[in-house]
Amino acid sequence: MGIISDVRYMFYVLFHPFDGFFEVRFRNKGNYALSAIIVLLYGIISIFDYQYRGFIINYSPPFYMNSIFIFTVAVFPILLFIISNWSITTLFNGNGKIKDIFIVIAYSLVPKLVFDFIRTLLSNVIILDEVFILNSIVNIGTIWFFFLLFCGLCVTHEYTVFTNIVTLIATFVAAVIIIFLVMLYFILMGKIVGFAAAVFSEVFQRGIGG
């Protein structure tokens, strides 16, 4: 019954974001396991969409499908946003913890997840002139997602609308910086490993030649 009541409350949050996220933040109504399942489902739906989207709007080459890559591309921005937003809001006196941000973004993903899944199913039965219907469906899910996310972050961090907008802009900048630092780290590590391998190979060859 616990998970069923959590799912019901999640749907309550979708239609009453301010009251719902207030209960999640201050009365522990959120479920971390359910949030993790939602994020995993989002990654799985992304794979499903890549493979089974109708040929009318499917421009992805199915023979080059890489499920792990598609899943990573879908889930990585979520994790990046959580880390970036938490790091920024600590500087802006935000009161939300990283687990609270995780619940907010997971619950907010539900409309996008559902509408993306519906788009995939309908794309196999429509004609070209009805593609605008699919685009409208996706837009509804995306707008709903951003609205819920914005409301949830306002409540979680106890921000005003203006402060929340500023922190979201700063979150985007922080995400770019994090990506740059991660890429720089791997590039440097690659050079270090390459240099160490070259030195080892040189020493080994000289040892054999000697």
Backbone as CSV, one residue per row, in Angstrom:
resi,resn,N_x,N_y,N_z,CA_x,CA_y,CA_z,C_x,C_y,C_z
1,MET,0.823,-1.211,0.000,0.000,0.000,0.000,0.854,1.256,0.000
2,GLY,2.070,1.150,0.550,2.917,2.320,0.638,3.248,2.900,-0.718
3,ILE,3.683,2.059,-1.647,4.074,2.542,-2.962,2.864,3.044,-3.733
4,ILE,1.696,2.415,-3.510,0.475,2.858,-4.197,0.081,4.253,-3.736
5,SER,0.152,4.486,-2.431,-0.177,5.814,-1.915,0.831,6.852,-2.389
6,ASP,2.096,6.454,-2.519,3.121,7.383,-3.027,2.862,7.745,-4.485
7,VAL,2.436,6.756,-5.274,2.115,7.020,-6.680,0.907,7.942,-6.776
8,ARG,-0.089,7.704,-5.950,-1.264,8.577,-5.951,-0.879,9.999,-5.574
9,TYR,-0.015,10.131,-4.581,0.386,11.480,-4.181,1.221,12.142,-5.273
10,MET,2.001,11.348,-5.989,2.785,11.905,-7.099,1.860,12.539,-8.132
11,PHE,0.753,11.867,-8.448,-0.202,12.434,-9.399,-0.900,13.667,-8.824
12,TYR,-1.061,13.699,-7.505,-1.610,14.911,-6.876,-0.654,16.088,-7.084
13,VAL,0.636,15.818,-6.971,1.644,16.867,-7.164,1.583,17.428,-8.575
14,LEU,1.294,16.582,-9.555,1.269,17.023,-10.950,0.220,18.094,-11.193
15,PHE,-0.875,18.037,-10.428,-1.966,18.985,-10.633,-2.041,20.057,-9.544
16,HIS,-1.302,19.859,-8.479,-1.245,20.852,-7.391,0.217,21.033,-6.980
17,PRO,1.027,21.614,-7.864,2.485,21.622,-7.634,2.926,22.359,-6.371
18,PHE,2.334,23.499,-6.076,2.788,24.256,-4.916,2.456,23.538,-3.609
19,ASP,1.210,23.116,-3.446,0.839,22.363,-2.248,1.552,21.018,-2.209
20,GLY,1.621,20.371,-3.370,2.231,19.048,-3.407,3.695,19.062,-3.056
21,PHE,4.466,19.965,-3.661,5.898,20.021,-3.368,6.172,20.552,-1.964
22,PHE,5.243,21.344,-1.423,5.392,21.774,-0.032,5.335,20.565,0.901
23,GLU,4.384,19.675,0.630,4.281,18.455,1.442,5.499,17.561,1.247
24,VAL,5.998,17.513,0.021,7.198,16.707,-0.259,8.388,17.258,0.507
25,ARG,8.541,18.562,0.499,9.720,19.196,1.096,9.665,19.208,2.616
26,PHE,8.523,19.538,3.181,8.472,19.793,4.617,7.774,18.693,5.420
27,ARG,7.091,17.766,4.748,6.395,16.707,5.465,6.753,15.323,4.932
28,ASN,7.855,15.257,4.201,8.428,13.981,3.759,7.438,13.104,3.003
29,LYS,6.677,13.738,2.090,5.727,12.974,1.294,6.388,12.365,0.051
30,GLY,7.623,12.755,-0.259,8.300,12.231,-1.435,8.866,10.843,-1.199
31,ASN,9.010,10.089,-2.265,9.548,8.734,-2.203,10.773,8.653,-3.102
32,TYR,11.937,8.378,-2.514,13.187,8.353,-3.285,13.240,7.164,-4.228
33,ALA,12.724,6.027,-3.791,12.713,4.841,-4.660,11.828,5.087,-5.877
34,LEU,10.666,5.697,-5.668,9.776,6.013,-6.774,10.433,7.005,-7.727
35,SER,11.149,7.972,-7.178,11.851,8.956,-8.011,12.900,8.280,-8.875
36,ALA,13.641,7.339,-8.290,14.661,6.610,-9.053,14.018,5.782,-10.166
37,ILE,12.864,5.184,-9.879,12.154,4.393,-10.892,11.715,5.280,-12.050
38,ILE,11.245,6.494,-11.727,10.801,7.428,-12.768,11.964,7.787,-13.683
39,VAL,13.120,8.079,-13.104,14.287,8.437,-13.911,14.724,7.259,-14.785
40,LEU,14.707,6.061,-14.220,15.059,4.870,-15.001,14.060,4.651,-16.136
41,LEU,12.786,4.845,-15.843,11.760,4.701,-16.872,11.945,5.723,-17.980
42,TYR,12.371,6.918,-17.613,12.605,7.953,-18.616,13.712,7.520,-19.582
43,GLY,14.763,6.930,-19.026,15.838,6.422,-19.873,15.379,5.278,-20.756
44,ILE,14.558,4.386,-20.211,14.047,3.248,-20.985,13.100,3.718,-22.079
45,ILE,12.247,4.696,-21.758,11.318,5.238,-22.756,12.093,5.892,-23.890
46,SER,13.226,6.521,-23.574,14.054,7.134,-24.611,14.576,6.078,-25.576
47,ILE,14.969,4.923,-25.043,15.415,3.817,-25.898,14.254,3.298,-26.736
48,PHE,13.106,3.130,-26.103,11.908,2.656,-26.791,11.512,3.610,-27.920
49,ASP,11.593,4.912,-27.650,11.239,5.916,-28.653,12.192,5.868,-29.842
50,TYR,13.466,5.704,-29.563,14.464,5.628,-30.635,14.188,4.448,-31.558
51,GLN,13.806,3.327,-30.970,13.648,2.095,-31.741,12.290,1.993,-32.429
52,TYR,11.227,2.448,-31.754,9.883,2.148,-32.241,9.083,3.377,-32.670
53,ARG,9.696,4.541,-32.722,8.979,5.698,-33.239,8.616,5.448,-34.704
54,GLY,7.429,5.899,-35.107,6.942,5.668,-36.454,7.887,6.191,-37.519
55,PHE,7.918,5.502,-38.646,8.894,5.838,-39.690,8.675,7.245,-40.254
56,ILE,7.462,7.793,-40.112,7.182,9.116,-40.654,8.053,10.186,-39.993
57,ILE,8.299,10.028,-38.697,9.077,11.036,-37.967,10.356,10.458,-37.369
58,ASN,10.667,9.235,-37.720,11.862,8.604,-37.154,13.029,8.750,-38.129
59,TYR,13.950,9.610,-37.783,15.125,9.842,-38.632,16.378,9.176,-38.057
60,SER,16.201,8.359,-37.029,17.336,7.715,-36.380,17.651,6.390,-37.061
61,PRO,18.899,6.124,-37.362,19.263,4.842,-37.982,19.177,3.701,-36.969
62,PRO,18.211,2.804,-37.088,18.013,1.747,-36.089,19.165,0.761,-36.012
63,PHE,19.900,0.582,-37.112,20.983,-0.403,-37.120,22.211,0.083,-36.347
64,TYR,22.240,1.395,-36.013,23.353,1.942,-35.239,22.929,2.241,-33.804
65,MET,21.861,1.604,-33.379,21.320,1.860,-32.043,22.258,1.346,-30.964
66,ASN,22.491,2.206,-29.968,23.294,1.844,-28.798,22.479,2.192,-27.560
67,SER,21.881,1.176,-26.957,20.963,1.410,-25.841,21.639,2.108,-24.673
68,ILE,22.875,1.722,-24.372,23.581,2.333,-23.244,23.829,3.809,-23.511
69,PHE,24.212,4.140,-24.733,24.457,5.540,-25.080,23.172,6.356,-25.011
70,ILE,22.070,5.826,-25.547,20.792,6.534,-25.516,20.333,6.756,-24.081
71,PHE,20.458,5.729,-23.256,20.067,5.834,-21.850,20.910,6.895,-21.139
72,THR,22.204,6.891,-21.407,23.105,7.858,-20.771,22.771,9.277,-21.195
73,VAL,22.518,9.471,-22.490,22.183,10.799,-22.997,20.888,11.315,-22.367
74,ALA,19.953,10.415,-22.074,18.680,10.814,-21.469,18.818,11.136,-19.991
75,VAL,19.603,10.341,-19.275,19.671,10.468,-17.820,20.756,11.442,-17.358
76,PHE,21.846,11.529,-18.114,22.960,12.377,-17.685,22.569,13.838,-17.455
77,PRO,21.772,14.472,-18.350,21.378,15.869,-18.086,20.601,16.044,-16.784
78,ILE,19.842,15.020,-16.398,19.093,15.092,-15.140,20.056,15.129,-13.960
79,LEU,21.009,14.219,-13.956,21.988,14.171,-12.873,22.845,15.435,-12.863
80,LEU,23.196,15.913,-14.051,23.991,17.143,-14.143,23.222,18.326,-13.581
81,PHE,21.927,18.405,-13.889,21.110,19.503,-13.369,21.029,19.442,-11.848
82,ILE,20.853,18.247,-11.309,20.749,18.104,-9.852,22.014,18.620,-9.173
83,ILE,23.168,18.191,-9.663,24.439,18.616,-9.076,24.653,20.114,-9.260
84,SER,24.370,20.621,-10.460,24.586,22.038,-10.745,23.661,22.910,-9.907
85,ASN,22.395,22.532,-9.842,21.432,23.334,-9.083,21.751,23.324,-7.599
86,TRP,22.139,22.173,-7.088,22.482,22.101,-5.665,23.708,22.951,-5.356
87,SER,24.715,22.891,-6.219,25.935,23.663,-5.983,25.672,25.163,-6.049
88,ILE,24.772,25.579,-6.933,24.458,27.003,-7.062,23.584,27.479,-5.915
89,THR,22.576,26.693,-5.573,21.640,27.135,-4.535,22.293,27.202,-3.156
90,THR,23.361,26.461,-2.948,24.085,26.615,-1.685,24.709,28.006,-1.575
91,LEU,25.034,28.593,-2.716,25.582,29.955,-2.726,24.489,31.007,-2.615
92,PHE,23.257,30.641,-3.022,22.126,31.569,-2.988,21.213,31.298,-1.790
93,ASN,21.762,30.654,-0.773,21.008,30.374,0.454,19.748,29.546,0.204
94,GLY,19.841,28.625,-0.729,18.716,27.727,-0.963,18.607,26.695,0.145
95,ASN,17.387,26.339,0.508,17.168,25.429,1.629,16.973,23.980,1.202
96,GLY,16.922,23.734,-0.093,16.712,22.372,-0.555,17.982,21.546,-0.533
97,LYS,17.840,20.288,-0.165,18.958,19.358,-0.199,18.983,18.663,-1.557
98,ILE,20.076,17.975,-1.818,20.226,17.330,-3.120,19.148,16.257,-3.328
99,LYS,18.729,15.598,-2.267,17.679,14.584,-2.400,16.323,15.237,-2.689
100,ASP,16.110,16.451,-2.177,14.869,17.164,-2.475,14.814,17.571,-3.946
101,ILE,15.942,18.042,-4.468,16.005,18.415,-5.889,15.766,17.190,-6.760
102,PHE,16.291,16.054,-6.344,16.109,14.813,-7.084,14.631,14.446,-7.179
103,ILE,13.917,14.556,-6.080,12.483,14.244,-6.088,11.721,15.222,-6.963
104,VAL,12.069,16.492,-6.872,11.382,17.520,-7.669,11.521,17.241,-9.158
105,ILE,12.727,17.009,-9.605,12.934,16.807,-11.050,12.352,15.467,-11.499
106,ALA,12.380,14.459,-10.631,11.813,13.154,-11.000,10.297,13.245,-11.148
107,TYR,9.626,13.852,-10.167,8.171,13.990,-10.252,7.778,14.875,-11.434
108,SER,8.579,15.907,-11.689,8.274,16.819,-12.800,8.413,16.122,-14.144
109,LEU,9.226,15.090,-14.208,9.450,14.365,-15.459,8.256,13.532,-15.900
110,VAL,7.354,13.231,-14.981,6.269,12.302,-15.286,5.430,12.729,-16.496
111,PRO,4.974,13.997,-16.580,4.195,14.372,-17.776,4.974,14.201,-19.073
112,LYS,6.246,14.585,-19.070,7.061,14.434,-20.280,7.236,12.971,-20.627
113,LEU,7.459,12.159,-19.623,7.611,10.723,-19.844,6.347,10.135,-20.471
114,VAL,5.184,10.485,-19.914,3.913,9.949,-20.396,3.614,10.423,-21.811
115,PHE,3.777,11.724,-22.059,3.448,12.268,-23.379,4.442,11.803,-24.447
116,ASP,5.700,11.623,-24.079,6.667,11.076,-25.031,6.300,9.639,-25.420
117,PHE,5.838,8.879,-24.439,5.428,7.496,-24.699,4.197,7.465,-25.605
118,ILE,3.252,8.355,-25.347,2.057,8.440,-26.193,2.450,8.834,-27.616
119,ARG,3.382,9.780,-27.729,3.854,10.195,-29.050,4.432,9.016,-29.830
120,THR,5.214,8.205,-29.147,5.820,7.053,-29.808,4.765,6.080,-30.318
121,LEU,3.748,5.816,-29.500,2.692,4.889,-29.912,1.884,5.448,-31.088
122,LEU,1.487,6.726,-30.979,0.653,7.320,-32.019,1.408,7.505,-33.335
123,SER,2.732,7.640,-33.243,3.514,7.877,-34.460,3.457,6.698,-35.427
124,ASN,2.998,5.554,-34.932,2.909,4.370,-35.790,1.559,4.217,-36.474
125,VAL,0.613,5.109,-36.180,-0.731,4.952,-36.747,-1.230,6.226,-37.429
126,ILE,-0.428,7.287,-37.447,-0.885,8.539,-38.050,-0.316,8.696,-39.454
127,ILE,-0.851,9.680,-40.149,-0.334,10.023,-41.468,0.463,11.314,-41.364
128,LEU,1.114,11.698,-42.449,2.014,12.851,-42.435,1.300,14.142,-42.043
129,ASP,0.057,14.297,-42.482,-0.683,15.527,-42.185,-1.038,15.658,-40.711
130,GLU,-0.886,14.599,-39.952,-1.245,14.625,-38.530,-0.026,14.719,-37.622
131,VAL,1.125,14.958,-38.210,2.349,15.057,-37.406,2.270,16.205,-36.413
132,PHE,1.558,17.273,-36.761,1.446,18.415,-35.852,0.789,18.006,-34.534
133,ILE,-0.050,16.965,-34.589,-0.673,16.473,-33.358,0.397,15.917,-32.417
134,LEU,1.323,15.161,-32.977,2.405,14.608,-32.171,3.274,15.718,-31.582
135,ASN,3.558,16.733,-32.407,4.362,17.855,-31.912,3.645,18.573,-30.772
136,SER,2.334,18.710,-30.877,1.554,19.351,-29.818,1.598,18.521,-28.543
137,ILE,1.518,17.203,-28.701,1.573,16.314,-27.534,2.911,16.455,-26.812
138,VAL,3.989,16.442,-27.575,5.321,16.584,-26.983,5.475,17.949,-26.314
139,ASN,4.961,18.986,-26.946,5.058,20.336,-26.379,4.299,20.448,-25.065
140,ILE,3.134,19.814,-24.995,2.361,19.834,-23.754,3.160,19.200,-22.619
141,GLY,3.728,18.028,-22.890,4.521,17.346,-21.870,5.737,18.143,-21.445
142,THR,6.404,18.782,-22.400,7.611,19.558,-22.093,7.277,20.807,-21.278
143,ILE,6.229,21.526,-21.691,5.826,22.736,-20.952,5.382,22.380,-19.541
144,TRP,4.623,21.304,-19.423,4.174,20.841,-18.104,5.372,20.491,-17.233
145,PHE,6.361,19.838,-17.822,7.579,19.478,-17.086,8.288,20.717,-16.548
146,PHE,8.498,21.715,-17.404,9.203,22.923,-16.972,8.404,23.695,-15.927
147,PHE,7.086,23.708,-16.067,6.250,24.402,-15.075,6.364,23.736,-13.713
148,LEU,6.257,22.411,-13.686,6.374,21.687,-12.418,7.755,21.867,-11.799
149,LEU,8.777,21.802,-12.645,10.145,21.958,-12.145,10.342,23.340,-11.535
150,PHE,9.843,24.359,-12.214,9.987,25.726,-11.713,9.261,25.886,-10.384
151,CYS,8.036,25.399,-10.308,7.270,25.488,-9.061,7.950,24.707,-7.945
152,GLY,8.417,23.502,-8.274,9.051,22.662,-7.264,10.312,23.282,-6.696
153,LEU,11.121,23.896,-7.547,12.349,24.533,-7.070,12.047,25.762,-6.234
154,CYS,11.020,26.509,-6.615,10.612,27.664,-5.805,10.256,27.227,-4.384
155,VAL,9.461,26.170,-4.289,9.009,25.691,-2.978,10.161,25.062,-2.205
156,THR,10.942,24.237,-2.878,12.016,23.502,-2.206,13.074,24.428,-1.628
157,HIS,13.480,25.423,-2.406,14.535,26.331,-1.951,13.983,27.567,-1.240
158,GLU,12.637,27.679,-1.215,11.973,28.841,-0.612,12.430,30.134,-1.288
159,TYR,12.363,30.119,-2.600,12.783,31.251,-3.418,11.574,32.031,-3.921
160,THR,11.820,33.293,-4.235,10.855,34.063,-5.002,11.017,33.689,-6.479
161,VAL,10.074,34.131,-7.301,10.133,33.824,-8.724,11.415,34.384,-9.341
162,PHE,11.756,35.622,-9.003,12.944,36.259,-9.575,14.212,35.526,-9.160
163,THR,14.330,35.198,-7.886,15.516,34.494,-7.399,15.637,33.123,-8.058
164,ASN,14.504,32.470,-8.250,14.530,31.156,-8.889,15.010,31.253,-10.334
165,ILE,14.586,32.288,-11.046,15.030,32.492,-12.419,16.536,32.726,-12.467
166,VAL,17.029,33.554,-11.543,18.463,33.846,-11.493,19.257,32.572,-11.223
167,THR,18.793,31.767,-10.269,19.524,30.539,-9.926,19.466,29.517,-11.063
168,LEU,18.384,29.506,-11.811,18.305,28.593,-12.956,19.296,28.992,-14.045
169,ILE,19.440,30.291,-14.267,20.446,30.758,-15.221,21.844,30.382,-14.731
170,ALA,22.076,30.599,-13.442,23.373,30.249,-12.858,23.595,28.736,-12.899
171,THR,22.513,27.962,-12.759,22.614,26.503,-12.844,23.090,26.077,-14.225
172,PHE,22.550,26.722,-15.260,22.973,26.416,-16.626,24.462,26.720,-16.813
173,VAL,24.899,27.858,-16.298,26.317,28.218,-16.405,27.178,27.208,-15.655
174,ALA,26.729,26.817,-14.463,27.482,25.839,-13.673,27.564,24.500,-14.392
175,ALA,26.476,24.106,-15.069,26.485,22.839,-15.809,27.510,22.878,-16.934
176,VAL,27.581,24.012,-17.639,28.580,24.156,-18.711,29.995,24.060,-18.139
177,ILE,30.227,24.696,-16.997,31.550,24.660,-16.368,31.904,23.238,-15.942
178,ILE,30.932,22.529,-15.380,31.175,21.151,-14.943,31.532,20.268,-16.135
179,ILE,30.786,20.412,-17.238,31.082,19.628,-18.442,32.489,19.933,-18.946
180,PHE,32.845,21.229,-18.944,34.182,21.627,-19.396,35.262,21.013,-18.516
181,LEU,35.073,21.054,-17.203,36.068,20.510,-16.282,36.193,18.991,-16.423
182,VAL,35.041,18.324,-16.613,35.074,16.867,-16.787,35.821,16.502,-18.067
183,MET,35.516,17.221,-19.161,36.216,16.962,-20.421,37.707,17.249,-20.285
184,LEU,38.041,18.332,-19.605,39.452,18.669,-19.387,40.152,17.593,-18.577
185,TYR,39.454,17.081,-17.571,40.028,16.017,-16.725,40.349,14.776,-17.551
186,PHE,39.397,14.347,-18.387,39.614,13.136,-19.180,40.690,13.346,-20.243
187,ILE,40.748,14.557,-20.792,41.801,14.847,-21.770,43.172,14.772,-21.108
188,LEU,43.290,15.390,-19.922,44.568,15.358,-19.201,44.932,13.943,-18.779
189,MET,43.942,13.190,-18.309,44.214,11.809,-17.917,44.648,10.979,-19.113
190,GLY,44.032,11.227,-20.269,44.426,10.513,-21.474,45.864,10.813,-21.849
191,LYS,46.252,12.090,-21.723,47.639,12.464,-22.038,48.619,11.846,-21.049
192,ILE,48.239,11.832,-19.772,49.112,11.249,-18.751,49.289,9.758,-18.988
193,VAL,48.165,9.078,-19.266,48.238,7.633,-19.526,49.069,7.359,-20.778
194,GLY,48.856,8.185,-21.822,49.635,8.018,-23.046,51.118,8.237,-22.818
195,PHE,51.444,9.250,-22.019,52.852,9.529,-21.706,53.469,8.391,-20.896
196,ALA,52.724,7.908,-19.897,53.232,6.805,-19.078,53.434,5.546,-19.920
197,ALA,52.499,5.286,-20.844,52.624,4.107,-21.704,53.825,4.241,-22.621
198,ALA,54.078,5.463,-23.137,55.228,5.675,-24.015,56.534,5.481,-23.250
199,VAL,56.590,5.994,-22.015,57.798,5.833,-21.192,58.026,4.366,-20.878
200,PHE,56.960,3.685,-20.491,57.083,2.262,-20.161,57.552,1.467,-21.380
201,SER,56.989,1.774,-22.549,57.368,1.074,-23.770,58.844,1.340,-24.116
202,GLU,59.291,2.580,-23.938,60.676,2.927,-24.229,61.631,2.199,-23.290
203,VAL,61.293,2.201,-22.001,62.140,1.511,-21.011,62.184,0.024,-21.296
204,PHE,61.027,-0.553,-21.641,60.945,-1.984,-21.912,61.784,-2.379,-23.133
205,GLN,61.698,-1.562,-24.186,62.468,-1.840,-25.409,63.955,-1.712,-25.173
206,ARG,64.350,-0.694,-24.411,65.771,-0.519,-24.116,66.287,-1.655,-23.232
207,GLY,65.417,-2.120,-22.338,65.807,-3.220,-21.473,66.053,-4.489,-22.284
208,ILE,65.177,-4.710,-23.276,65.354,-5.892,-24.117,66.590,-5.730,-24.998
209,GLY,66.759,-4.496,-25.556,67.915,-4.257,-26.420,69.232,-4.361,-25.645
210,GLY,69.181,-3.947,-24.364,70.407,-4.032,-23.576,70.740,-5.461,-23.226
